[in-house]
């Protein structure tokens, strides 16, 4: 049994004791094959909650700083995560993302690049769309609704896959990718009211 699976079981037990977790629409995530799970990001607990909610292992793109401490870095890597430099275009993180998807895995990305409390479409990074188009992968929007107070409810709503077929083979600018990412963000935040 992999470290990811063991950690998932342990965290599932712990989190079910301290939160009431409700997952809506998990069947919309393909059981196999490449896909990108994109969610809003309000807390450091978000990747854990998504990892618990989704039966498939998720390879998360995570901020580089988490990998700089030896013990924490080893744990984060063991959880299928890989580093991204949030300050600029990180070609290495994009290559790793494309490799993850080429292997038919589920990639996890927070399109805003950092934790935010309220929607601001200008926070959407073009990398999400770039990876989706280049890998020809569906994007699965998810919305996490919680304040993460002890014994409070955590609701995860998963939306219909977003297919980017119309962009395949086209020459797209950074602005084009940014606009596609904004549309992904709109889909994520539209799940809040469901």
C-alpha positions, 0 to 999 in steps of 0.5 A: 500500500502506498504512502498516499493511500495510507495517509488518505485512510488515516486523514479520512478517519481524523477529518470525519471526526472533526468535520462533517464532510459532504461531497456532491458530484464525485461521480463526475470525476472520471474513474480513470484517464487524465483529468485536471481537478481545479478548485477554489482555495481558502485554506491549507486544508483544501488539498487534504479535503479534496484528497479525502473526497476523491477516491482517485489519487490526486497529484497536486501542484504545490508551492515550492516553499513546502519542499524546502524543509527536508521532512515536510518536503518528503511528506509532500512528495510522498503525497504525489505533490510537486513544486511550483514557483508561484512568482513567475512562469514555472516551465518545470512545473508545467512539464511535470503537469503534462507528464502526470496527465500523459500517464493518465493521472488526476492533476490537482490545481488551485487556479488562483495560485494562492489562498483567497477569501473572495472571487476575483477573476483577475487572480486566475493564472493562465497555466491552468488553461495552458496545461488543459489545452496542451494535454487535451485534458478535461477540467473538473471544477470543484468548490469547497465551502467551509470555514474549517471550524471544529465540527463544522460542515465542509461541503465539496461540490464537483461540477460537470467536466469542461472540455477545451476541444475548440482550442486544440491545435490553435495558436493561443496568446497568454491573454487567451489562456488567461481568459480560458482560466477565468472561465474555469474560475467562473465555473468553480464559483458558480458551484457555490450557489448549488 
